[in-house]
Amino acid sequence: MAPRSSQRKKNTTTMKTVGAVLSRLRTHADLSQSALAELACVAQETIASIEQGRRPLLPHLAERLDDVLETKGVLWVMVDNLPEEAKFPIWAVEYVTKEQEALALSSYQNQVLPGLLQTEGYARAVFRNHVPALTEEEIEQRVGARLERQGVLHRKSPISASFIVSEAVLCDRIGGAEVYRVQVRHLRACADLPGVSLQIMPLGRKAHAALNGPFSLLETPDHQHLAYSENQYSSHLIDHPDEVSNMSQRYAMLRTQALNPEESKSLLDRLLGDS
């Protein structure tokens, strides 16, 4: 327990430091929290949570606040240079780092939606269901980090991204009816992003290539191929060519067993009509 406790303390301290800097800059600009929130087009609670160290300051908001406060990029540089371990569970750091620079990625999920496709509401509901329970600070930190990761799908040079999601995941209502509706709309929009392919694995299949569970594949800028799998308390970044090849074959078979992208979009459209 000591390593986790130490990591939690370090992450909370980092968020409080960023919040204290924002509070100082806001005060120096002679702005109240509500005034800054209005100028930055965010909720006052967002500013309050960041200043109190309960919510991480994401890069896009840091840049906007720098513009409003005329702080010449101070907040953005501070957030951009945070150590990765202050943003993600320690066992996922290596994968997330490689994910952000990947040329291509593939992901099969059968329990929850891929983190790169989750809305803020869905991600928050996922972390609220964590056992043992996370603190509010931990939940907000993880939600922020997850949303930040999604920038990889919106790069100027589009990544080649393939997602296969079990239809069973879409049968759940994680977070409630409204979170579900927003999430399905978001999925439908993601399906049309440049470079993104989204496929649904329908219920009732007689054959299935991934009965061992979810996994991901990555291709790095130097064309190294990696695989990644995660369980309850740890993860494995796999670089052995034979093992990566086996998982790549498994994923290729999954793509033939799932609905094709157009059929998957039609399914999402039907779900939106029913919700």
N, C-alpha and C positions, 0 to 999 in steps of 0.2 A: 504493500500500500504506500510505502514511502515515496517511490518515484512518482506515482500518480498525484499524491498530495503536493509534492514539490512542484510538479508541472502545473497543477491548478493554481497554486499560489503565484507562480511566475507569470502565468497568463493574466490573472486578475490584476497583478501589479502593472503589467504592460498597459492594459486597458485604462487603468486609473491614471497612469502617467499621460497618455494621449488625451484623456478627458480633461486633466488639469491644465494642459497646454491650451486646449481649445477654450476653456473657461477664461484663462488669462488673456488670450487674444480677443475674445468677445468683450470682456470688461474694458480692455484698452481701447476698443473701438466704440465704447460707450453705448453698447447695445444690450438690451435684455434678451433672455432666451426666446421669448415670444417674437421679438423684433427680428432676431437673427433667423429664426425658423421661417418667418414670413418671407424674408428676403431670399432665403435658400430654397423656398418652396417645399418645406418638409414640416412635419408635425412638431409642435413644441416639445412633446414627450420624447421625440427622437433626439433633440439637442440635449434635453435634460438627462436622458439615459446615457448618452455618450460622455457627457461631462462627469457623471457620477461613476463612470467605469463599469456600467452594467451592459453596455452595448458597444460593439467594435465600430470604429470609424472606417467605412469602406472607401477605397480609392476615389471612386467617382464623386462621392459626397465631399471628401477632403478637398478635391480640386474645386468644387463649387464653392465651398466655404472659403477657400483661399481667395477666390475671385471677389466674393462679397466683402471679406475682411481686408482685402488688399494686402495679403501677407506673403505675396511673391513665392508661393509654392511651398511654404514651410510645412503645412499640414500634410500635403501630398507626399513630400519627401520623407517625412517622419513615418507615415503609414507604409509607404513603398519599401522602406528599409527595415520593417519589423522582421524578426526572424520567423521562419516558417513554423517553428514549433510553438510560436505564440498564437498561431491561427488554427492549427489542426491537431487531432490526436497524434501523439508522437509516432505511433507505428505507421501512420498513413503519410508522413511527411515526404518520404522518398518518392512514393507514387504520385502524389499531388504535384511535386516539383517537375517530374518528367511529363505529367499530363499537360501542364501549361505550355510546354514547348513542343508537344508531339505533332508529327505530321499527320498521323491517323490514329483513331481510337475506335474500339468496338466494345460494346457492353451488353451482357445478357443479365437480366434481373428478374427474379420470380417472387420476391418478398415485398419490396418497396420500389418506387420509381427511381431511376438513376438520379444521383445527386445533381448532375448537370442539367436535368430537366425539371427539377422540383421548383415550385413557387415558394415564396417566403412563408405563406401560411401552411403549406404542406410540410416544408422542412421543419417549421416550428412544432407542428403536431408530432412529427416523427421523434424529435428530441424530447418532447414532453412525455412521450411514452417510454423513455429510457428507464431501465431498471438496473441498478438503483437510480433514484431520481437525481437529475442534474439540478444545480442551482440556477436561478434566473440568469445570473451572469454567464454561466457556462452555456445555457441554451442560446442566449443572444449572441455569444461569441461564435458558437458553431453555426448558427443560422447565417451570420454575416460572412463567415469564411466560406460556407457553401455557395452563397450567392456570388461572392467574389470569384470563385472558381469558374462560374458559368461564362465569364468573359472569353474563355477559350473558344466558345461557339460563335463569337461575334468579332473575331479578329479580321483585320483588313485582308489578309490572305487566308481564306476559309480553310478550316481543318476538314479532313475527311472523317466524318463521324457516323458510325452505325450503331443503332440501339435496337435491341430486341427485348420486348417486355411481355411477360406473361399476362394474358387477359385476366387471370385471377387477381392481379394487382389492381386492375381497374374495377373489379367488383367490390373492393373495399371502399369505405367512405372515411378514410383517415382525416381527422380534423373536422368532420361534419359536412353537411350538404353544401354549404356555400364554398368552403375550401375545395370540395370536390369539383364543383362547377368551374371555378376559376382555374383549377389545375388541369382539367380536361381541355379547356379553351387554350391554355398555355401549351399543352402537348400538341394540339392541332396547329398552333402557330409555329412551334419548333419544327414540326414535320415539313414545313415549307422553307426553312432556313437554308441558305446555300451550303452545300456540302454535307447536309444532314439527311440520314435515312432512318426512318422510324418504322419498325415492324412489330406487329402484335402476334404473339404465339397464342392461337385460339385454344379454348378449353376442349377437352375430349380427344386430344391427339392419341393415336394408337402407337406412335413412335416418337421418341424424344431423345435428342443427343446430349442433353445437359441435366440428366437426373442427379448428378453430383452437386448441383447448385450453381449460383451465379459466379461470373468471372468477367474479367476485362482483358483486352489486348491493346498494346501500344506499339507505335513505330516512332522512334526518336529521329531527330534531324540528321543523325549520322546513319540512319537506316538500321539501327539495332531493333530487333523485335523482342518485346517483353510481354509477359502475362502477369496478371494480378488476381489474387483471390483473398477473401477476407472472411474471418469467422467472428465469434462473439468477442474475443479479447485480443486478437492478433491478426496479422495479415502477412501475405507472402508475395514478394516481387520476384518473379521467376524469369531467369535469363538463360537457362539451359536450353540449347537449340532443340533437342528432342522433345522436351516437355512443352515448349512454346509451340512447336510444330503440331503436336497432338491437340493442343487446345485450339489452335487455328483451324485444324480440320473439323473439330467439334463445332466451332462457330460457323464455319461454312455450311455444315449440314443443317444447323439451326436455321439459317437464312432460307434454306429450301423448304423447311417444315413450317415456318411462320407465314402469315399472310404477307403478300408483297406490299410495298409502300403505299400504292394506290388503294388497295383493299383495306389497309390499316387506317388510312385517312377516312375512308368511308365509314369504318366502324366508329371512329372518334366522332364523326359528324352525327351518326345515329345516337351515340351516347349523349351528345350535346342536345339533340332534339328531345331526348327522354328526361334530361335532368331539369 
